[in-house]
């Protein structure tokens, strides 16, 4: 696994895809109860190594370019299909 410290979700996605090949991207918003439940579940199951969290408030450009219209939204990204 890479030792690089990504500074944004886009960079984190690239690093995790290189390391693992498949990554789940979760688009969420702070204050959304369903989003918080999903993130807590991911943390409880120790799955953060395979997940990229994108805060739609902070990274609205990423959300818009991926046509995210509701949260939480989960997307499986497969290196083979990129």
Biopython code that builds the backbone (N, CA, C, O; Angstrom):
import numpy as np
from Bio.PDB.StructureBuilder import StructureBuilder

atoms = [
    (1, "UNK", "N", (0.847, -1.181, 0.000)),
    (1, "UNK", "CA", (0.000, 0.000, 0.000)),
    (1, "UNK", "C", (0.884, 1.232, 0.000)),
    (1, "UNK", "O", (1.957, 1.224, 0.603)),
    (2, "UNK", "N", (0.456, 2.271, -0.656)),
    (2, "UNK", "CA", (1.232, 3.489, -0.801)),
    (2, "UNK", "C", (1.298, 4.268, 0.506)),
    (2, "UNK", "O", (0.370, 4.225, 1.314)),
    (3, "UNK", "N", (2.404, 4.981, 0.703)),
    (3, "UNK", "CA", (2.568, 5.827, 1.886)),
    (3, "UNK", "C", (2.188, 7.265, 1.607)),
    (3, "UNK", "O", (2.271, 8.102, 2.506)),
    (4, "UNK", "N", (1.768, 7.583, 0.377)),
    (4, "UNK", "CA", (1.404, 8.945, 0.017)),
    (4, "UNK", "C", (0.216, 9.415, 0.843)),
    (4, "UNK", "O", (-0.702, 8.644, 1.123)),
    (5, "UNK", "N", (0.242, 10.684, 1.230)),
    (5, "UNK", "CA", (-0.845, 11.273, 1.997)),
    (5, "UNK", "C", (-1.685, 12.143, 1.070)),
    (5, "UNK", "O", (-1.328, 13.296, 0.825)),
    (6, "UNK", "N", (-2.788, 11.621, 0.553)),
    (6, "UNK", "CA", (-3.630, 12.399, -0.352)),
    (6, "UNK", "C", (-4.203, 13.625, 0.351)),
    (6, "UNK", "O", (-4.500, 13.591, 1.545)),
    (7, "UNK", "N", (-4.352, 14.703, -0.408)),
    (7, "UNK", "CA", (-4.871, 15.933, 0.181)),
    (7, "UNK", "C", (-6.317, 16.209, -0.214)),
    (7, "UNK", "O", (-6.936, 17.129, 0.321)),
    (8, "UNK", "N", (-6.866, 15.428, -1.141)),
    (8, "UNK", "CA", (-8.272, 15.592, -1.510)),
    (8, "UNK", "C", (-8.816, 14.253, -1.985)),
    (8, "UNK", "O", (-8.043, 13.333, -2.254)),
    (9, "UNK", "N", (-10.149, 14.131, -2.093)),
    (9, "UNK", "CA", (-10.724, 12.846, -2.491)),
    (9, "UNK", "C", (-10.246, 12.330, -3.846)),
    (9, "UNK", "O", (-10.090, 11.122, -4.023)),
    (10, "UNK", "N", (-10.013, 13.219, -4.793)),
    (10, "UNK", "CA", (-9.539, 12.787, -6.104)),
    (10, "UNK", "C", (-8.191, 12.106, -6.025)),
    (10, "UNK", "O", (-7.974, 11.062, -6.641)),
    (11, "UNK", "N", (-7.277, 12.704, -5.261)),
    (11, "UNK", "CA", (-5.953, 12.111, -5.080)),
    (11, "UNK", "C", (-6.044, 10.808, -4.299)),
    (11, "UNK", "O", (-5.352, 9.839, -4.610)),
    (12, "UNK", "N", (-6.905, 10.790, -3.281)),
    (12, "UNK", "CA", (-7.083, 9.576, -2.473)),
    (12, "UNK", "C", (-7.608, 8.436, -3.342)),
    (12, "UNK", "O", (-7.181, 7.291, -3.192)),
    (13, "UNK", "N", (-8.528, 8.745, -4.244)),
    (13, "UNK", "CA", (-9.073, 7.729, -5.141)),
    (13, "UNK", "C", (-7.973, 7.140, -6.017)),
    (13, "UNK", "O", (-7.895, 5.921, -6.175)),
    (14, "UNK", "N", (-7.131, 7.981, -6.581)),
    (14, "UNK", "CA", (-6.046, 7.510, -7.443)),
    (14, "UNK", "C", (-5.119, 6.584, -6.670)),
    (14, "UNK", "O", (-4.752, 5.519, -7.167)),
    (15, "UNK", "N", (-4.740, 6.977, -5.465)),
    (15, "UNK", "CA", (-3.827, 6.168, -4.643)),
    (15, "UNK", "C", (-4.461, 4.823, -4.300)),
    (15, "UNK", "O", (-3.817, 3.782, -4.435)),
    (16, "UNK", "N", (-5.713, 4.836, -3.859)),
    (16, "UNK", "CA", (-6.364, 3.584, -3.463)),
    (16, "UNK", "C", (-6.627, 2.679, -4.663)),
    (16, "UNK", "O", (-6.538, 1.457, -4.543)),
    (17, "UNK", "N", (-6.949, 3.259, -5.813)),
    (17, "UNK", "CA", (-7.134, 2.441, -7.016)),
    (17, "UNK", "C", (-5.829, 1.762, -7.413)),
    (17, "UNK", "O", (-5.833, 0.598, -7.812)),
    (18, "UNK", "N", (-4.711, 2.481, -7.306)),
    (18, "UNK", "CA", (-3.414, 1.892, -7.622)),
    (18, "UNK", "C", (-3.094, 0.748, -6.664)),
    (18, "UNK", "O", (-2.538, -0.272, -7.071)),
    (19, "UNK", "N", (-3.446, 0.919, -5.400)),
    (19, "UNK", "CA", (-3.142, -0.086, -4.394)),
    (19, "UNK", "C", (-4.076, -1.288, -4.444)),
    (19, "UNK", "O", (-3.640, -2.417, -4.221)),
    (20, "UNK", "N", (-5.375, -1.056, -4.738)),
    (20, "UNK", "CA", (-6.367, -2.110, -4.574)),
    (20, "UNK", "C", (-7.137, -2.489, -5.826)),
    (20, "UNK", "O", (-7.653, -3.603, -5.912)),
    (21, "UNK", "N", (-7.226, -1.601, -6.788)),
    (21, "UNK", "CA", (-7.951, -1.905, -8.015)),
    (21, "UNK", "C", (-9.422, -1.544, -7.998)),
    (21, "UNK", "O", (-9.977, -1.173, -9.032)),
    (22, "UNK", "N", (-10.074, -1.645, -6.826)),
    (22, "UNK", "CA", (-11.487, -1.288, -6.684)),
    (22, "UNK", "C", (-11.657, -0.449, -5.419)),
    (22, "UNK", "O", (-11.050, -0.726, -4.384)),
    (23, "UNK", "N", (-12.490, 0.575, -5.524)),
    (23, "UNK", "CA", (-12.724, 1.480, -4.400)),
    (23, "UNK", "C", (-14.198, 1.869, -4.391)),
    (23, "UNK", "O", (-14.804, 2.050, -5.447)),
    (24, "UNK", "N", (-14.766, 1.996, -3.208)),
    (24, "UNK", "CA", (-16.124, 2.500, -3.053)),
    (24, "UNK", "C", (-16.035, 3.980, -2.706)),
    (24, "UNK", "O", (-15.386, 4.357, -1.730)),
    (25, "UNK", "N", (-16.684, 4.811, -3.502)),
    (25, "UNK", "CA", (-16.738, 6.247, -3.224)),
    (25, "UNK", "C", (-18.100, 6.532, -2.605)),
    (25, "UNK", "O", (-19.138, 6.205, -3.181)),
    (26, "UNK", "N", (-18.082, 7.145, -1.428)),
    (26, "UNK", "CA", (-19.328, 7.501, -0.752)),
    (26, "UNK", "C", (-19.447, 9.022, -0.738)),
    (26, "UNK", "O", (-18.646, 9.720, -0.116)),
    (27, "UNK", "N", (-20.461, 9.516, -1.436)),
    (27, "UNK", "CA", (-20.769, 10.938, -1.428)),
    (27, "UNK", "C", (-21.708, 11.184, -0.253)),
    (27, "UNK", "O", (-22.741, 10.526, -0.129)),
    (28, "UNK", "N", (-21.348, 12.132, 0.608)),
    (28, "UNK", "CA", (-22.122, 12.373, 1.826)),
    (28, "UNK", "C", (-22.172, 13.863, 2.135)),
    (28, "UNK", "O", (-21.477, 14.670, 1.518)),
    (29, "UNK", "N", (-23.010, 14.205, 3.106)),
    (29, "UNK", "CA", (-23.090, 15.578, 3.592)),
    (29, "UNK", "C", (-23.081, 15.546, 5.115)),
    (29, "UNK", "O", (-23.753, 14.726, 5.741)),
    (30, "UNK", "N", (-22.305, 16.457, 5.697)),
    (30, "UNK", "CA", (-22.298, 16.575, 7.157)),
    (30, "UNK", "C", (-23.697, 16.965, 7.631)),
    (30, "UNK", "O", (-24.355, 17.811, 7.025)),
    (31, "UNK", "N", (-24.137, 16.348, 8.704)),
    (31, "UNK", "CA", (-25.452, 16.630, 9.241)),
    (31, "UNK", "C", (-26.554, 15.730, 8.710)),
    (31, "UNK", "O", (-27.675, 15.759, 9.219)),
    (32, "UNK", "N", (-26.255, 14.939, 7.703)),
    (32, "UNK", "CA", (-27.228, 13.990, 7.149)),
    (32, "UNK", "C", (-27.186, 12.724, 8.004)),
    (32, "UNK", "O", (-26.153, 12.058, 8.080)),
    (33, "UNK", "N", (-28.281, 12.399, 8.633)),
    (33, "UNK", "CA", (-28.333, 11.232, 9.515)),
    (33, "UNK", "C", (-28.008, 9.926, 8.817)),
    (33, "UNK", "O", (-27.266, 9.102, 9.352)),
    (34, "UNK", "N", (-28.560, 9.727, 7.617)),
    (34, "UNK", "CA", (-28.293, 8.501, 6.868)),
    (34, "UNK", "C", (-26.816, 8.420, 6.486)),
    (34, "UNK", "O", (-26.211, 7.349, 6.534)),
    (35, "UNK", "N", (-26.247, 9.554, 6.109)),
    (35, "UNK", "CA", (-24.823, 9.591, 5.743)),
    (35, "UNK", "C", (-23.956, 9.229, 6.941)),
    (35, "UNK", "O", (-23.026, 8.430, 6.827)),
    (36, "UNK", "N", (-24.264, 9.817, 8.081)),
    (36, "UNK", "CA", (-23.479, 9.558, 9.290)),
    (36, "UNK", "C", (-23.569, 8.096, 9.699)),
    (36, "UNK", "O", (-22.574, 7.510, 10.126)),
    (37, "UNK", "N", (-24.767, 7.493, 9.572)),
    (37, "UNK", "CA", (-24.929, 6.070, 9.885)),
    (37, "UNK", "C", (-24.062, 5.206, 8.974)),
    (37, "UNK", "O", (-23.412, 4.268, 9.434)),
    (38, "UNK", "N", (-24.056, 5.525, 7.685)),
    (38, "UNK", "CA", (-23.263, 4.757, 6.725)),
    (38, "UNK", "C", (-21.762, 4.891, 7.025)),
    (38, "UNK", "O", (-21.033, 3.899, 7.003)),
    (39, "UNK", "N", (-21.312, 6.100, 7.301)),
    (39, "UNK", "CA", (-19.894, 6.318, 7.608)),
    (39, "UNK", "C", (-19.509, 5.596, 8.891)),
    (39, "UNK", "O", (-18.430, 5.007, 8.966)),
    (40, "UNK", "N", (-20.373, 5.631, 9.899)),
    (40, "UNK", "CA", (-20.102, 4.911, 11.149)),
    (40, "UNK", "C", (-20.014, 3.405, 10.916)),
    (40, "UNK", "O", (-19.183, 2.732, 11.526)),
    (41, "UNK", "N", (-20.861, 2.874, 10.042)),
    (41, "UNK", "CA", (-20.818, 1.452, 9.705)),
    (41, "UNK", "C", (-19.505, 1.099, 9.006)),
    (41, "UNK", "O", (-18.875, 0.091, 9.324)),
    (42, "UNK", "N", (-19.100, 1.936, 8.056)),
    (42, "UNK", "CA", (-17.833, 1.720, 7.347)),
    (42, "UNK", "C", (-16.670, 1.699, 8.335)),
    (42, "UNK", "O", (-15.784, 0.849, 8.245)),
    (43, "UNK", "N", (-16.679, 2.632, 9.270)),
    (43, "UNK", "CA", (-15.616, 2.692, 10.284)),
    (43, "UNK", "C", (-15.661, 1.478, 11.209)),
    (43, "UNK", "O", (-14.620, 0.907, 11.535)),
    (44, "UNK", "N", (-16.865, 1.081, 11.632)),
    (44, "UNK", "CA", (-17.011, -0.058, 12.542)),
    (44, "UNK", "C", (-16.549, -1.362, 11.900)),
    (44, "UNK", "O", (-16.033, -2.246, 12.584)),
    (45, "UNK", "N", (-16.731, -1.479, 10.603)),
    (45, "UNK", "CA", (-16.321, -2.689, 9.881)),
    (45, "UNK", "C", (-14.885, -2.596, 9.374)),
    (45, "UNK", "O", (-14.429, -3.461, 8.626)),
    (46, "UNK", "N", (-14.165, -1.536, 9.787)),
    (46, "UNK", "CA", (-12.763, -1.330, 9.377)),
    (46, "UNK", "C", (-12.603, -1.365, 7.864)),
    (46, "UNK", "O", (-11.711, -2.034, 7.341)),
    (47, "UNK", "N", (-13.476, -0.640, 7.162)),
    (47, "UNK", "CA", (-13.461, -0.634, 5.704)),
    (47, "UNK", "C", (-12.912, 0.661, 5.107)),
    (47, "UNK", "O", (-12.959, 0.839, 3.890)),
    (48, "UNK", "N", (-12.394, 1.566, 5.938)),
    (48, "UNK", "CA", (-11.927, 2.848, 5.416)),
    (48, "UNK", "C", (-10.813, 2.701, 4.391)),
    (48, "UNK", "O", (-10.632, 3.583, 3.552)),
    (49, "UNK", "N", (-10.064, 1.607, 4.442)),
    (49, "UNK", "CA", (-8.976, 1.400, 3.485)),
    (49, "UNK", "C", (-9.492, 1.204, 2.057)),
    (49, "UNK", "O", (-8.737, 1.365, 1.099)),
    (50, "UNK", "N", (-10.780, 0.856, 1.911)),
    (50, "UNK", "CA", (-11.337, 0.613, 0.580)),
    (50, "UNK", "C", (-12.407, 1.628, 0.198)),
    (50, "UNK", "O", (-13.141, 1.440, -0.772)),
    (51, "UNK", "N", (-12.486, 2.706, 0.976)),
    (51, "UNK", "CA", (-13.533, 3.714, 0.766)),
    (51, "UNK", "C", (-12.911, 5.100, 0.646)),
    (51, "UNK", "O", (-11.958, 5.429, 1.352)),
    (52, "UNK", "N", (-13.460, 5.905, -0.251)),
    (52, "UNK", "CA", (-13.128, 7.323, -0.346)),
    (52, "UNK", "C", (-14.399, 8.084, 0.011)),
    (52, "UNK", "O", (-15.446, 7.882, -0.604)),
    (53, "UNK", "N", (-14.299, 8.960, 1.009)),
    (53, "UNK", "CA", (-15.441, 9.768, 1.436)),
    (53, "UNK", "C", (-15.356, 11.137, 0.770)),
    (53, "UNK", "O", (-14.332, 11.816, 0.852)),
    (54, "UNK", "N", (-16.442, 11.533, 0.111)),
    (54, "UNK", "CA", (-16.490, 12.838, -0.549)),
    (54, "UNK", "C", (-17.600, 13.664, 0.093)),
    (54, "UNK", "O", (-18.778, 13.340, -0.052)),
    (55, "UNK", "N", (-17.232, 14.716, 0.794)),
    (55, "UNK", "CA", (-18.197, 15.631, 1.396)),
    (55, "UNK", "C", (-18.728, 16.539, 0.289)),
    (55, "UNK", "O", (-17.979, 17.335, -0.277)),
    (56, "UNK", "N", (-20.010, 16.421, -0.017)),
    (56, "UNK", "CA", (-20.605, 17.169, -1.123)),
    (56, "UNK", "C", (-20.619, 18.674, -0.874)),
    (56, "UNK", "O", (-20.655, 19.449, -1.829)),
    (57, "UNK", "N", (-20.593, 19.100, 0.372)),
    (57, "UNK", "CA", (-20.521, 20.528, 0.665)),
    (57, "UNK", "C", (-19.128, 21.068, 0.366)),
    (57, "UNK", "O", (-18.980, 22.136, -0.227)),
    (58, "UNK", "N", (-18.124, 20.328, 0.776)),
    (58, "UNK", "CA", (-16.740, 20.770, 0.600)),
    (58, "UNK", "C", (-16.247, 20.561, -0.834)),
    (58, "UNK", "O", (-15.477, 21.372, -1.349)),
    (59, "UNK", "N", (-16.682, 19.489, -1.471)),
    (59, "UNK", "CA", (-16.240, 19.148, -2.821)),
    (59, "UNK", "C", (-17.427, 19.083, -3.773)),
    (59, "UNK", "O", (-17.651, 18.071, -4.437)),
    (60, "UNK", "N", (-18.174, 20.161, -3.831)),
    (60, "UNK", "CA", (-19.345, 20.235, -4.686)),
    (60, "UNK", "C", (-19.030, 20.025, -6.157)),
    (60, "UNK", "O", (-19.857, 19.502, -6.904)),
    (61, "UNK", "N", (-17.832, 20.434, -6.577)),
    (61, "UNK", "CA", (-17.443, 20.260, -7.977)),
    (61, "UNK", "C", (-17.348, 18.782, -8.340)),
    (61, "UNK", "O", (-17.744, 18.385, -9.435)),
    (62, "UNK", "N", (-16.822, 17.964, -7.422)),
    (62, "UNK", "CA", (-16.725, 16.527, -7.669)),
    (62, "UNK", "C", (-18.119, 15.912, -7.705)),
    (62, "UNK", "O", (-18.412, 15.059, -8.543)),
    (63, "UNK", "N", (-18.970, 16.354, -6.790)),
    (63, "UNK", "CA", (-20.345, 15.845, -6.758)),
    (63, "UNK", "C", (-21.093, 16.187, -8.040)),
    (63, "UNK", "O", (-21.770, 15.336, -8.616)),
    (64, "UNK", "N", (-20.969, 17.430, -8.482)),
    (64, "UNK", "CA", (-21.671, 17.859, -9.698)),
    (64, "UNK", "C", (-21.147, 17.114, -10.922)),
    (64, "UNK", "O", (-21.933, 16.688, -11.769)),
    (65, "UNK", "N", (-19.835, 16.956, -11.024)),
    (65, "UNK", "CA", (-19.281, 16.289, -12.212)),
    (65, "UNK", "C", (-19.669, 14.815, -12.262)),
    (65, "UNK", "O", (-19.624, 14.196, -13.326)),
    (66, "UNK", "N", (-20.053, 14.246, -11.110)),
    (66, "UNK", "CA", (-20.499, 12.855, -11.055)),
    (66, "UNK", "C", (-22.020, 12.752, -10.985)),
    (66, "UNK", "O", (-22.565, 11.673, -10.755)),
    (67, "UNK", "N", (-22.697, 13.873, -11.183)),
    (67, "UNK", "CA", (-24.156, 13.951, -11.223)),
    (67, "UNK", "C", (-24.815, 13.381, -9.971)),
    (67, "UNK", "O", (-25.816, 12.670, -10.052)),
    (68, "UNK", "N", (-24.242, 13.702, -8.816)),
    (68, "UNK", "CA", (-24.803, 13.254, -7.540)),
    (68, "UNK", "C", (-25.948, 14.186, -7.169)),
    (68, "UNK", "O", (-25.752, 15.393, -7.025)),
    (69, "UNK", "N", (-27.140, 13.626, -7.013)),
    (69, "UNK", "CA", (-28.320, 14.434, -6.710)),
    (69, "UNK", "C", (-28.888, 14.157, -5.324)),
    (69, "UNK", "O", (-29.816, 14.842, -4.893)),
    (70, "UNK", "N", (-28.351, 13.175, -4.624)),
    (70, "UNK", "CA", (-28.822, 12.849, -3.286)),
    (70, "UNK", "C", (-27.738, 12.155, -2.504)),
    (70, "UNK", "O", (-26.822, 11.562, -3.073)),
    (71, "UNK", "N", (-27.850, 12.233, -1.181)),
    (71, "UNK", "CA", (-26.854, 11.592, -0.321)),
    (71, "UNK", "C", (-27.552, 10.755, 0.732)),
    (71, "UNK", "O", (-28.671, 11.070, 1.139)),
    (72, "UNK", "N", (-26.899, 9.691, 1.176)),
    (72, "UNK", "CA", (-25.618, 9.199, 0.692)),
    (72, "UNK", "C", (-25.758, 8.471, -0.649)),
    (72, "UNK", "O", (-26.775, 7.836, -0.928)),
    (73, "UNK", "N", (-24.734, 8.580, -1.450)),
    (73, "UNK", "CA", (-24.649, 7.850, -2.711)),
    (73, "UNK", "C", (-23.321, 7.108, -2.731)),
    (73, "UNK", "O", (-22.269, 7.700, -2.490)),
    (74, "UNK", "N", (-23.372, 5.812, -3.019)),
    (74, "UNK", "CA", (-22.166, 4.990, -3.093)),
    (74, "UNK", "C", (-21.929, 4.570, -4.531)),
    (74, "UNK", "O", (-22.857, 4.181, -5.241)),
    (75, "UNK", "N", (-20.671, 4.654, -4.955)),
    (75, "UNK", "CA", (-20.295, 4.297, -6.319)),
    (75, "UNK", "C", (-19.071, 3.395, -6.254)),
    (75, "UNK", "O", (-18.082, 3.726, -5.599)),
    (76, "UNK", "N", (-19.140, 2.257, -6.932)),
    (76, "UNK", "CA", (-17.982, 1.368, -7.027)),
    (76, "UNK", "C", (-17.142, 1.797, -8.225)),
    (76, "UNK", "O", (-17.640, 1.863, -9.349)),
    (77, "UNK", "N", (-15.876, 2.087, -7.980)),
    (77, "UNK", "CA", (-14.959, 2.466, -9.046)),
    (77, "UNK", "C", (-13.972, 1.320, -9.219)),
    (77, "UNK", "O", (-13.294, 0.916, -8.274)),
    (78, "UNK", "N", (-13.904, 0.808, -10.436)),
    (78, "UNK", "CA", (-13.037, -0.321, -10.767)),
    (78, "UNK", "C", (-11.948, 0.153, -11.715)),
    (78, "UNK", "O", (-12.240, 0.696, -12.780)),
    (79, "UNK", "N", (-10.697, -0.049, -11.331)),
    (79, "UNK", "CA", (-9.557, 0.396, -12.140)),
    (79, "UNK", "C", (-9.624, -0.168, -13.552)),
    (79, "UNK", "O", (-9.210, 0.500, -14.500)),
    (80, "UNK", "N", (-10.133, -1.370, -13.710)),
    (80, "UNK", "CA", (-10.205, -2.019, -15.018)),
    (80, "UNK", "C", (-11.118, -1.256, -15.979)),
    (80, "UNK", "O", (-10.935, -1.321, -17.195)),
    (81, "UNK", "N", (-12.091, -0.542, -15.442)),
    (81, "UNK", "CA", (-13.064, 0.158, -16.289)),
    (81, "UNK", "C", (-12.757, 1.629, -16.461)),
    (81, "UNK", "O", (-13.585, 2.366, -16.997)),
    (82, "UNK", "N", (-11.587, 2.082, -16.021)),
    (82, "UNK", "CA", (-11.238, 3.511, -16.137)),
    (82, "UNK", "C", (-10.232, 3.741, -17.215)),
    (82, "UNK", "O", (-9.827, 4.880, -17.449)),
]
sb = StructureBuilder()
sb.init_structure("model")
sb.init_model(0)
sb.init_chain("A")
sb.init_seg("    ")
for serial, (resi, resn, name, xyz) in enumerate(atoms, 1):
    if name == "N":
        sb.init_residue(resn, " ", resi, " ")
    sb.init_atom(name, np.array(xyz, "f"), 0.0, 1.0, " ", f" {name:<3s}", serial, name[0])
structure = sb.get_structure()
